[in-house]
Amino acid sequence: MTATAGATVAPSDEALRQEVVDWLRANLPQEWVEGIEEGDDDKLRRARALVDYSEWCATLGAAGWATPTWPKAYGGAGVDPSQAKVVNEELARYKVHRSFNVIGIGMGGPTLLQWGSEELKERLLPPMAQHKEIWCQLFSEPGAGSDVAGLATRAVRDGDEWIVDGQKVWTTLAHMATWGMLVARTDPDVPKHRGMTYFIVDMKAPGVEVRPLKQITGDAEFNEVFFTEVRIPDSHRVGEIGQGWAVATETLMNERVALSGAGSTGGGNVGGGPVDDLIAAAKALGAWNDATIRERLIQAAIEGRLVKITNFRAAAARKGGKRAGPEGSITKLFQAEYNQRLQNLAVDVLGARGMAWLPGDEGAAAAVRGFLRSRANTIEGGTSEVMRNILGDRVLGLPREPDVSRDVAWKDVPRSS
């Protein structure tokens, strides 16, 4: 950024693009840069082995390019939101590693920027951007999944601390996380939406127990988390007491943007899905000659571009200063179901290899894993049914889904024991 007569002037798109490219050329291995600029996939593959993932993510984050629109004081590059696309296009073009800390960067970060204290922003945002501290989201419970506002985990004030007891479930990356975004019940005597408060909890604190949940893929991304007299300082409260639903809504809106592939607007991506690679594979394997497969591939390409165009429209709204809103449910809903169709198609393109493959056939193994993993897409981050309710209520203005417990004190709402 340059200063003129006391004002900050954003660089032109091309100047910013050149700045990012110069930085990438200076910080990536020479063989990596040559592989990208010469279109040499073998050279790029060799160069990838030279880069330590965590070290690279820390370097990218320290430069501010992992979170370009965040203020520099909080680990960003201070780039105007209207120019974030330029940065992301070059990162995508050079195929650099990006942090898997999407829950932190895509959800926790925007929430803290909007609601957090100056102390929390200065302490927590830079290491989040640098992949040094992983984050998780502690909302869903065994008895409060789609109806998050019905949660039962309690937080009781004790001087300058809060004592938390309860259970969360389906918590992605809890087993790796340093920090968690926690919503807990602080006042059971008021209706459910008004009696919650939002906290940042140390996942290594005494009384926090994390138990992994095995998935159909064999992985364990999700966890159940138990809190037993866990102490959280009041300085780690985000928002006012009882304002937890408003703060949580900020997180949820950004979650739907993150899960919808809204950042995947580079030329090499199609709504976050590998449809172009799949078409190339179908042609190489002969599946393209099957009229039914070919029709499905063409439909997938069309839908992928629709997702991309919708994401561009959302990005344009954010350029104008608009925060993530309920319209994020549009792409979250469509992207989840689209990716399932795409993964089904990927397995069908493989033919018999989609049922049994030889050791070392990484392509088939990855396709089948993607097929299995995609089953969760229409559940995680809000089920497709909930997304449709949100769109009907908050975007289309249709009558709200009946909820007899909305205006009843939480403690008086019947629930299973």
QUIMONOR-V32202 format. One record per residue. N is the residue number from 1. PSI is psi in whole degrees, 0 to 359 (* if undefined). BURIAL is 1 if it has 9 or more other ideal C-beta (glycine too) atoms within 8 Angstrom, else 0. Layout:
n: (N N)
psi: (PSI PSI)
burial: (BURIAL BURIAL)
This chain:
n: (1 2 3 4 5 6 7 8 9 10 11 12 13 14 15 16 17 18 19 20 21 22 23 24 25 26 27 28 29 30 31 32 33 34 35 36 37 38 39 40 41 42 43 44 45 46 47 48 49 50 51 52 53 54 55 56 57 58 59 60 61 62 63 64 65 66 67 68 69 70 71 72 73 74 75 76 77 78 79 80 81 82 83 84 85 86 87 88 89 90 91 92 93 94 95 96 97 98 99 100 101 102 103 104 105 106 107 108 109 110 111 112 113 114 115 116 117 118 119 120 121 122 123 124 125 126 127 128 129 130 131 132 133 134 135 136 137 138 139 140 141 142 143 144 145 146 147 148 149 150 151 152 153 154 155 156 157 158 159 160 161 162 163 164 165 166 167 168 169 170 171 172 173 174 175 176 177 178 179 180 181 182 183 184 185 186 187 188 189 190 191 192 193 194 195 196 197 198 199 200 201 202 203 204 205 206 207 208 209 210 211 212 213 214 215 216 217 218 219 220 221 222 223 224 225 226 227 228 229 230 231 232 233 234 235 236 237 238 239 240 241 242 243 244 245 246 247 248 249 250 251 252 253 254 255 256 257 258 259 260 261 262 263 264 265 266 267 268 269 270 271 272 273 274 275 276 277 278 279 280 281 282 283 284 285 286 287 288 289 290 291 292 293 294 295 296 297 298 299 300 301 302 303 304 305 306 307 308 309 310 311 312 313 314 315 316 317 318 319 320 321 322 323 324 325 326 327 328 329 330 331 332 333 334 335 336 337 338 339 340 341 342 343 344 345 346 347 348 349 350 351 352 353 354 355 356 357 358 359 360 361 362 363 364 365 366 367 368 369 370 371 372 373 374 375 376 377 378 379 380 381 382 383 384 385 386 387 388 389 390 391 392 393 394 395 396 397 398 399 400 401 402 403 404 405 406 407 408 409 410 411 412 413 414 415 416 417)
psi: (147 148 132 118 42 355 153 124 127 143 161 162 318 325 318 317 317 324 316 315 317 319 317 317 328 337 341 154 145 322 327 310 315 320 320 310 340 355 30 97 325 318 319 319 318 321 327 327 344 349 127 123 308 319 320 315 323 319 314 317 320 329 348 356 342 329 68 329 350 150 149 327 338 16 9 191 357 24 141 138 330 345 2 326 323 315 312 329 318 323 321 319 322 3 44 155 141 149 139 5 50 326 323 299 319 339 307 317 305 326 315 322 325 321 342 157 161 321 315 319 316 324 320 330 315 311 335 312 331 11 20 337 116 148 156 166 121 75 299 145 166 328 11 83 279 327 75 326 346 8 153 350 128 144 121 130 136 84 237 14 167 138 123 132 137 193 140 161 161 39 105 133 14 329 346 350 145 322 152 143 112 131 127 158 116 345 101 357 2 165 154 321 342 356 23 152 148 133 160 120 139 116 352 7 151 136 353 120 126 127 115 150 120 135 174 336 347 348 175 70 327 158 160 143 130 136 123 103 47 131 128 126 145 337 346 15 139 118 179 163 130 0 14 326 320 317 317 324 322 314 315 321 318 331 318 327 315 319 349 357 24 342 355 66 10 162 335 359 152 90 27 3 146 47 324 320 324 321 317 319 320 321 320 325 351 356 336 336 345 118 322 315 317 318 318 322 318 318 321 321 319 312 322 320 330 318 315 316 319 321 324 320 320 321 321 323 320 328 326 8 6 131 162 133 191 340 344 338 339 305 331 313 309 318 320 312 326 315 324 316 320 318 324 317 321 320 321 325 327 336 228 333 342 348 325 134 158 152 138 352 81 328 313 318 318 322 318 321 318 321 313 317 328 346 332 346 323 8 308 145 17 123 160 326 318 320 318 322 317 315 318 319 308 344 312 345 24 163 141 145 134 137 96 346 358 320 16 141 137 319 341 359 124 139 156 148 *)
burial: (0 0 0 0 0 0 0 0 0 1 1 0 0 0 0 1 1 0 1 1 1 0 1 1 0 0 0 1 0 0 1 1 1 1 1 1 0 0 0 0 0 0 1 1 1 1 1 0 0 0 1 0 0 0 0 1 1 1 1 1 1 0 1 1 1 1 1 1 1 1 0 1 0 1 1 1 1 1 1 0 1 0 1 1 1 1 1 1 1 1 1 1 1 1 0 1 0 0 1 0 1 1 1 1 1 1 1 1 1 1 1 1 1 0 1 1 0 0 0 1 1 1 0 1 1 1 1 1 1 1 1 0 1 1 1 1 1 1 1 1 1 0 0 1 0 0 0 1 1 1 1 1 1 1 1 0 0 0 0 0 1 1 1 1 1 1 1 1 1 1 1 1 1 1 0 0 1 0 1 1 1 1 1 1 1 1 1 1 0 1 1 1 0 1 1 1 1 1 1 1 1 1 1 0 1 0 1 1 0 1 0 0 1 0 1 0 0 0 0 1 0 1 1 1 1 1 1 0 0 1 1 1 0 1 0 1 1 1 1 0 0 1 1 1 1 0 1 1 0 1 1 1 1 1 1 1 1 1 1 1 1 1 1 1 1 1 0 0 1 1 1 1 1 0 1 0 0 1 1 0 1 1 1 0 1 0 1 1 0 0 0 0 1 1 0 1 1 0 0 1 1 0 1 1 1 1 1 1 0 1 1 1 0 1 1 0 0 1 0 0 0 0 0 1 0 1 0 1 1 1 1 1 1 1 1 1 1 1 1 1 1 1 1 1 1 1 1 1 1 1 0 0 1 1 0 0 1 0 0 0 1 0 0 1 1 0 1 1 1 1 1 1 1 1 1 0 1 1 0 0 0 1 0 1 0 1 1 1 1 1 1 0 1 0 1 0 0 0 0 0 0 0 0 0 1 0 0 1 1 1 0 0 1 0 0 0 0)
